[in-house]
Amino acid sequence: MGDIGLEFAPAALADAIEENAVAFNLLPAYMPCAELHDEADLLWFTTGLPYPVFNGVLRARFPPGAIDVRIEGVLARFRSSELPLTWHVGPSTRPLDLGQRLTAYGLACSARLPGMAICPAVAQATAPAPPGLAITPVQDARELQDWLRPVAEGFGFAPNMASATYGLYAGLGFGPRRPLQHFAGRLRGEVVSSGSLYVTGDVAGLYCIATSPPYRRQGIGTAMTLALLRAAQARGCRLAVLYATALGASLYRRIGFETYCHQTFYTWPSTEVGWFDEGCGE
């Protein structure tokens, strides 16, 4: 477990990873068009936008005896409004077989991602950054447009999905002390890499790390990750967390991240995909 184990037990690390991700994925619920439902055993929201990452269930801890009733009740709301959704299943989800139950109700498993963590101070640089690469905070809406390009390319956003993402983040504002802060990597004046930091307490979540396809395998993703970790450390965060796609997992392990849990994403309808469309292999 390395140095991180001196401060955090594995269960606490899993909780920190999941809770930061819940807070980040809840951001669309604060859009003017959104409807939020925060109940004792269930946290879910809708925005009215026709994309699964903009509607979903972020936490479910169902008591025995009410599981199917609760699942049916939530899905009925989405089906009646014809809104796609993503249902997040993480380490605190109950019952433990909820994913299997969701599949039986017609949801498709779109990704199973490792939840990883590191103390920012112990991150290791594994390759030099390309000469001339400059990573700086995004300061306004114009720079956010440039920041969005690698994210949209890297995660395969359709144009309308990219526009909705831009509207969400532009509406949240900019500044070095805001919980959500974006960073852009420029090479010869062109934004080729993106990343975001979302801070909850002393935990920093790393999100939206992407490099435009022509610039991959040049150390740019590593440089962006390290820049985000330095920013997290500067903000006093003791822990940095993320969910790793297959493309990024080996990079994060080389830097020093370790896996402490997994998060599985289920989408409805089964033909829809979210930010991750990687399948659910073990």
N, C-alpha and C positions, 0 to 999 in steps of 0.2 A: 504493500500500500504506500510505501515511501513516506516522505515528509508530511503529506496531507493527513495521514492517519494519526499524527501526533495531536491534532486539534479536533478532528471530526470522526465519529464512528460511522461505519458504512451506512447504517440506516439513516443517520442524520444527513449524510451526503445525498442519498437517494431523495430524501424529502426536499432538500435544498434545490436539487436539479428540477424536480417536478414542480415545486411551488413557483420558482422563477419562470418556468415555461408556462404555467397556468396564467400568471400575471401578464406575460408578454402576449400570449394568444388571446387574452381577454381584451386587448386594446380595441379591436373593432366594435366591441360592445359599447364604447363611449362615443361612437358616431351618432349624429343627430337622428338618424333613421333607425337606430338599434333598439332592441327590447331585451332586457337582461332579467334572468330568473336565477336568483341565488337562494337556494333552499337548503335545508339541513343535510339532505342526502344527495343533492344534485345542483350543479352549476352549469347553466347553458344560456345561449343567447342567439338572437337572429338579427340580421341587419336589413333583410329584404333584398340583398344583392345576390345574384345567381351564381355564387362561387362557394365551394364547400368550406374554404378556410375563413369565410366571412359569416359562417353560421355553424354552431356546433355545441357539443357537450364537452366541457373541460374537466369535470369532476363528477364521479358517480360512486357513492358508497351506500349501496342499497341493503336494507336489512332483509334477513331471510323472510320469505313469505310474501314479499311485495315486489320481487324482482321483475317478473314478467309484466305486471300491471304498470310499473314505472316505465319500463322500456316502451311498451305499447303506447302509453300516454304521450311520451316525448315524440316518438316517431309519428304519431297521428298529427301532431301540430305541424311538423315539417311536411308531411305528405299533403295535408289539406292546403297548405300555402305553396306547395310545389317548390320548396326551397331545398337545395342540396345541403348536406352537412358533413362535417368531420366529427367523429366521436373519438376522444382521446382516452386511451386505456393505459394507466401508468402503475407504479408500484403501490399506490394507496387505493387503487380501484377495488371495490368489492361488489359482487363476489369475484373470486379469483378466476372463474370461468366466464366472465362477462363477455370477453371477446368471442368465444364460441357461441354464446347466445346471440350476440349481434349478427354474426354470420348467418345464423338460422333465421334471423329476421330480414335477411336480404342485403345487409351491409357487406362491403368488400374490404378486405384488409389491403391497404395501399402501401403501408410501410411499417417496418419494425426497426427502430433506431436505438443505438446504444446511448444512454445518458452518461456523459463523461464530466470529470471535474479535475481541477488542478488549483494549487495555490499559485497565484500569479507570479510571486517572487521567485519560484523555482523553475519557471519555464526555460527551456533550452532552445537556442537557435540551432537549427540543423542544416541550414544552407544560407549563403549570402543572398541578400536581396539584389535584384537586377540593378545595375548602375542607373541612376537617374530616377528611380522610383520614389515618389513623394506621397506619403499617406497623411491626409489632413482631415479635420472634422468638417462635415457638411454644415454650412452656416445659413443657408437660405433656400427658398423654394427652387430657384434656378439651379443651384448646385445639386439639389435633390433629384432633379430630372436626369442629370448626368449620372448620379449615384445609382439610379434605378436601372440603367441600361445593363450592366453586368448581372444584376439580380434577375432581371426578366429573361436574359439569355441563359443564365445558369440554371434557373428553375423552370424554364419553359413556359413563362407566362404568356397567355393570349393578350392581345392589345388592351381589351377591356379590363382584364384582370390587372394589368400593369397600371392602368389609369385609376382603378379603384384603390390600389395600394398607394399610389402617389397621393391621392386625395386624403387617405387616412393619415399618412405620415406628415404631410404638409400641414394638416390641421392640428397636429400635436405640437408643432412649433420646434424651435431650435435653441441650442444653448448648452454650454459645458456642464451645467448642473442639473439639467433635465434628466429624468430617469432613462429616456430613450435618446441615444446619441448615435448618429451615423458617421461613417468614415469612408472616404473615397481615396483610392490609390491611382495616381496619375503617372503615366509614362510617356514622355515626350509630349506632354500637354493633353493626352487623351486619358479619360477615366477608363481603366481596364480592370479594376477590382473594387469590391464593395464589402462592407461589413457594418454591423451594428452592435451596440452595447446597450443592454437593458439592466438597470441597477435596481435591486430590491434590498434594502438594508445594506449588509456588507457582502452581498452576493451579486456578482456580475454575470449576466447571461450573454453569450455570444451568439448572434443570429445573422442571417442574411449574408453569410460569408460566401462570396462568389467571385470568380475570375472569368472574364470573357474567353470563350474557347480558343481563339488564336494565341492567347498569352499564357495558357496553362503549362505546367511542368517547367516553370522558370523560377520557382521560389517565391512567386508573388502571393500565393495563398498563405504560405508560411509567414511572409512578412506582414500581411494583413492581420493574421491571428496574433502574432507577437505585438503588433501595434495596439490591438484591442486589449491585450493583457496588460500592457504598460499603462494604458488609459485607466483600466480597472484598478490597478495598483495605485495610481495617482489619486483616485477617488476614494482610497481607503478600503477597498474591497479585499477581504481575506480569502475569498473563494471565487473561482470562475467556473462556469458550467456551460454545457451545450449538449445538443442532440446532434450526432454525427451521421451524415449521409455516407453511403458507401464510398463516394468519391473523396470525402474528407477524413474518414476515420483513421487511415494509416498516417496521414499528416499530423493529426492531433496526437496520436500515440507517440510519434517521434519527438514532438515538443514536450511531452511529459504527461498528457492527459491520461487518466485511467477510467475504466468503465465501472459504474456502480449500480446501474439499473437499466431498464429498457422501457421505451414508450412505443405503443402500437397505435396506429391511426386507421380508423375504419371510416369509409365514406359511403354515403347514399345519395343518389342511386349508385349502383355498383359500377356504372360506366364513368362516373365522375372521378377526378383525381384532385389532390390538393397540391401543396408545395412539394411533397415527396411522392413519387410514384415508383417505388423500388421493390414492391412485393414484400412478402412477410416470411421469407426464409429465416430459419433459426441460425 
